Amino acid sequence: MSTLPASRRSRAVWPDLAEWFAGFPSWAEMRPVLGGHGMRLEDEMTEGRYEVRAEIPGIDPGKDVEITVREGQLTIKAERSEKKVSNGRSEFSYGSFVRTVSLPAGADEDHISASYDKGILTVSVPVGEPEPSEKRIEVTSG
């Protein structure tokens, strides 16, 4: 009677559930197929500024966009709604988008600016030298 070598372990007839689903695309990849709309986002450092650009065409930036910053996190929220009427029919399309990015060390949260041009929202954050994270504590004897 011989035994199988360690390199030839027996496998179950049915693969693990995780293995079975590994061949399918993730939900994030399926969003466009399912009719959802994402918010395309790019970010980069340029000459002492951190810039985030979001592709959000067809919105009114004064009413449909909210930008907040809290504890080093920049959040962009946008909501788009559109109504088309033709030949007595009306169609609605709408969607909301939220993206959050971490600001780099040294970001000046008090001087963030934003502009919207041709469907592109640009958020610009000045970045200076990060404050030292190490502080020296004096020890007193008593």
C-alpha positions as CSV (number, residue, x, y, z in Angstrom):
1,M,0.0,0.0,0.0
2,S,1.5,3.3,-1.0
3,T,0.8,6.8,0.2
4,L,0.5,9.9,-1.9
5,P,3.5,12.2,-1.7
6,A,3.0,15.5,0.1
7,S,3.0,17.4,-3.1
8,R,-0.1,15.5,-4.3
9,R,-2.8,16.4,-1.7
10,S,-6.3,15.4,-2.5
11,R,-8.7,18.2,-3.4
12,A,-12.4,18.3,-2.7
13,V,-14.6,17.7,-5.7
14,W,-16.2,21.1,-5.2
15,P,-13.8,24.1,-5.0
16,D,-13.9,26.5,-2.1
17,L,-16.6,29.1,-2.6
18,A,-13.9,31.9,-2.7
19,E,-12.1,30.1,-5.5
20,W,-15.3,29.7,-7.5
21,F,-16.1,33.4,-7.3
22,A,-12.5,34.4,-8.1
23,G,-13.2,34.0,-11.8
24,F,-16.0,36.6,-11.9
25,P,-15.4,40.3,-12.1
26,S,-15.9,42.3,-8.9
27,W,-19.0,44.5,-8.3
28,A,-16.9,47.6,-8.9
29,E,-16.0,46.3,-12.4
30,M,-19.6,45.4,-13.1
31,R,-21.0,48.9,-12.2
32,P,-20.9,50.2,-15.8
33,V,-22.5,47.1,-17.1
34,L,-25.3,47.4,-14.6
35,G,-26.0,51.0,-15.6
36,G,-24.4,52.7,-12.6
37,H,-22.3,55.8,-13.0
38,G,-19.0,56.2,-11.2
39,M,-17.0,59.3,-10.5
40,R,-13.7,59.2,-12.2
41,L,-11.0,60.7,-10.0
42,E,-7.4,61.7,-10.6
43,D,-5.0,63.2,-8.1
44,E,-1.4,64.5,-8.3
45,M,1.1,66.7,-6.5
46,T,2.2,69.8,-8.5
47,E,4.5,72.6,-7.2
48,G,3.4,72.5,-3.6
49,R,-0.2,71.8,-4.3
50,Y,-2.3,68.6,-4.1
51,E,-4.9,68.5,-6.9
52,V,-7.9,66.3,-7.2
53,R,-9.8,66.3,-10.4
54,A,-13.2,64.6,-10.7
55,E,-15.1,64.1,-13.9
56,I,-18.7,65.1,-13.2
57,P,-20.4,66.4,-16.4
58,G,-23.9,67.7,-16.5
59,I,-24.2,69.2,-13.0
60,D,-24.6,72.6,-11.5
61,P,-21.6,72.9,-9.2
62,G,-23.3,75.5,-7.0
63,K,-26.2,73.2,-6.1
64,D,-25.1,69.7,-6.9
65,V,-21.6,69.4,-5.3
66,E,-20.6,69.3,-1.7
67,I,-16.9,69.3,-0.7
68,T,-15.9,68.7,2.9
69,V,-12.7,68.1,4.8
70,R,-12.3,66.5,8.1
71,E,-9.4,65.0,9.9
72,G,-7.2,64.8,6.8
73,Q,-10.0,63.3,4.6
74,L,-11.3,65.2,1.6
75,T,-14.8,64.1,0.6
76,I,-16.5,65.0,-2.7
77,K,-20.3,64.4,-3.0
78,A,-22.2,65.1,-6.1
79,E,-25.8,64.5,-7.2
80,R,-27.0,64.6,-10.8
81,S,-30.6,64.6,-11.9
82,E,-31.9,65.2,-15.4
83,K,-35.4,65.1,-16.9
84,K,-36.0,64.9,-20.6
85,V,-39.4,65.4,-22.2
86,S,-40.1,64.7,-25.8
87,N,-43.3,63.6,-27.7
88,G,-45.3,63.4,-24.5
89,R,-42.8,61.1,-22.8
90,S,-40.5,62.0,-20.0
91,E,-37.3,60.3,-18.9
92,F,-35.5,60.8,-15.6
93,S,-31.9,59.9,-14.9
94,Y,-30.2,60.5,-11.6
95,G,-27.3,59.4,-9.5
96,S,-25.3,60.3,-6.5
97,F,-21.5,59.9,-6.1
98,V,-19.2,60.1,-3.1
99,R,-15.5,59.8,-3.1
100,T,-13.1,60.3,-0.2
101,V,-9.3,60.7,-0.4
102,S,-6.7,61.1,2.2
103,L,-4.8,64.4,2.1
104,P,-1.0,64.4,2.2
105,A,0.9,65.3,5.3
106,G,1.3,69.1,5.6
107,A,-2.0,69.9,3.7
108,D,-3.4,73.3,4.6
109,E,-7.1,72.5,5.2
110,D,-8.0,76.1,5.7
111,H,-7.0,77.2,2.2
112,I,-8.6,74.6,-0.1
113,S,-10.1,75.9,-3.3
114,A,-12.4,74.3,-5.9
115,S,-13.3,75.2,-9.5
116,Y,-15.6,73.6,-12.1
117,D,-14.9,73.9,-15.9
118,K,-16.3,71.8,-18.8
119,G,-17.4,68.9,-16.6
120,I,-14.2,68.7,-14.5
121,L,-14.2,69.6,-10.8
122,T,-10.7,70.6,-9.6
123,V,-10.0,70.8,-5.9
124,S,-6.6,72.3,-5.0
125,V,-5.0,71.9,-1.6
126,P,-1.8,73.8,-0.7
127,V,0.8,71.5,0.9
128,G,3.6,72.8,3.1
129,E,6.2,71.1,5.2
130,P,4.5,68.6,7.5
131,E,4.7,69.4,11.1
132,P,7.0,67.2,13.1
133,S,5.0,64.3,14.6
134,E,7.5,63.8,17.3
135,K,7.4,66.0,20.4
136,R,9.8,66.0,23.3
137,I,8.3,65.8,26.8
138,E,10.3,67.1,29.7
139,V,10.4,64.9,32.8
140,T,10.2,66.6,36.1
141,S,11.3,65.1,39.4
142,G,9.4,65.7,42.5
